[in-house]
């Protein structure tokens, strides 16, 4: 099975910076896998709010993240800083 290399930063249009929390670490002293998806969710929601894409609960437009995937290339641990990039693959 061929492993795809990490995407390039230029492939993403919008970024949000998150500092990992102590509680994000697991017993192996790195960020637990489930927390990566929380970072994605936080970045998408903040994008919607700051760019006025939707009014979250009001208005006729609601964004849906229909599919999410994560390929791990390196570990994170507290107190690392994560630059979460988002992009739209298809509308």
TACOR-V350394 format. One record per pair of residues at least 12 apart in sequence whose C-alpha atoms are under 7 Angstrom apart, sorted by sequence separation. I is the first residue (numbers start at 1). J is the second residue. D is the distance in whole Angstrom. If there is no record, write none. Layout:
i=I j=J d=D
i=I j=J d=D
//
This chain:
i=16 j=43 d=6
i=43 j=84 d=7
i=44 j=86 d=7
i=40 j=84 d=7
i=30 j=75 d=6
i=31 j=76 d=5
i=30 j=76 d=6
i=31 j=77 d=5
i=30 j=77 d=4
i=29 j=77 d=6
i=25 j=77 d=6
i=25 j=78 d=7
i=22 j=78 d=5
i=20 j=77 d=7
i=21 j=78 d=6
i=20 j=78 d=5
i=21 j=79 d=6
i=20 j=79 d=5
i=19 j=79 d=6
i=20 j=80 d=6
i=19 j=80 d=6
i=20 j=81 d=6
i=19 j=81 d=4
i=18 j=81 d=6
i=19 j=82 d=6
i=17 j=81 d=7
i=18 j=82 d=5
i=17 j=82 d=6
i=18 j=83 d=6
i=17 j=83 d=5
i=16 j=83 d=6
i=17 j=84 d=6
i=15 j=83 d=6
i=16 j=84 d=5
i=15 j=84 d=5
i=16 j=85 d=7
i=15 j=85 d=4
i=14 j=85 d=6
i=15 j=86 d=6
i=14 j=86 d=6
i=12 j=85 d=6
i=13 j=86 d=6
i=12 j=86 d=6
i=13 j=87 d=6
i=12 j=87 d=5
//
